[in-house]
């Protein structure tokens, strides 16, 4: 990701180039990108995980243990996606990678997939090459 701790109060960017994976745009300023959760932070609640402890919720929100969980995206992409899942939003580019990331994060955190979400994932994945996902449970 290219972040390093500058002080005990924050971090600074140690790289000067970011590629937003959902549109393949190249950025040279950290101010043009923001971190986005592949699976929106509200998803565990919708998946029946409302009984998670505060510690588990925070671990999900701040998961840096799997690179598929968080990614730098433009404000426009993040705003268009908001809290949507694959049944309501797909990125303009790299949809197969996005589907793989969504599925990996969902498995990692033991989230449920409802029938509408599953139908969208299957519909889009039908046009993707077969890949094997390796996932470490959180």
N, C-alpha and C positions, 0 to 999 in steps of 0.2 A: 504494500500500500504506500510506503514511503513516508511514514510519520515517525517522528522521534520526539522524545520528551525534551523540552527546552528548559523548563523550570518545573517546580512542583505544582504550579498552577495551570499548566497547559502544555500543548504540544505544537510543534511547527512542522511544516512540510519539508522533507529532505530531498524530494524530487521536484522537478519543475515541469513535468509532463504527465497528463492523465488522459486516458482514452475511455470515454463513456461507452460501455459495452452494449448498451441497448440502442445506440444510434451510430456507433463507430466514429464519433467526433473526437478530435484531439484538442486538448485544452492546455494552456501554459500558465494559467493562473488558478490557484486554489479557490478563488472567489467565484469561479464560474461553475463549480461542481459542489455537490453536497452528498453526504452519505445517505444511502437508502437501504432499507431492509428488503431483501428479495421477497420474503413472506412478511407482510405487514404485521406490526406489533399487536394489532387487535386479533389476529388470526387464532391464537390460542384460546381466547374467550369464545369465539365462534365455534371452535372445535371441542368445546366442552371442558376446556382446561382452566376454567375460572377458579378452580380450587388450588391452583398452583400457589406455592409459597411466594412471598415477596422476593426471596433470594433466587428462586427459579425464574420468576418473571424478569428480574434484572439480568440474570445470566442469558436469557433469550434476547433481551433488548441489546445487550452489549457483547454478543457472541463473536469473538475474534478467533475462535478455535477452528473455524471452517471458512475458507475464503469465499464460499458461495453465499454466505449469510448476508454480508454487507458489501455494497459496491458504490463507487463514486458515479453519480449520474447528474445530468443537468437538472436545474430547477424545473424546467418545462416538462421533462420526462417524469420527474418525481411528482409534480403537480397533476399531470394527466393520469398517473397511476393511482395516486392517493392510497386508499386502503383496499384497492381492488385486487382480486385474485385473477387467475388465468381465464375464468369464465366471463370476466367483464373487461379485461385489459390485457393486451399483448404488446411487447415492444415493437417498434418499427423494423428492427433488425435483430439478428441472432436469436430468433425465437426458439430454436431447438436447444441452444445453450441455456436460455432462460427457463425452459421447461425442466431441463435436467437439474438446474440450480433449485428451482421450486420443489421438485420431488425430493432432492437430497436434504434440503432444510426441513421439509415436512417429516421425513423419516428420522432425521437426527433428533428432532424434538418430540417424536411420537404423536404428531398431530393427526387428526382425522380429516378425511377428504369427503366432502358431501357429494351427492350424485351429480349435481350441476358442474361442480369443479372437476370431478373425474371425467365427465363427458367432454369438457373442453380440453383437458390435458390429453385424453386419448385422441380426440379429433386433430389437434395440432401435432401430436407425436407421430401420428400415422405418416406424416411426410418427412420425418426425421430419420437419420441413420440410427441403427441400434447402437447403444453404448452401454457399458457396464458402469454403474455408479458404485463407488466405495464410500461408505458412510460410517462415521464413528458416532454412536449415540451420545447425546449430551447428558 
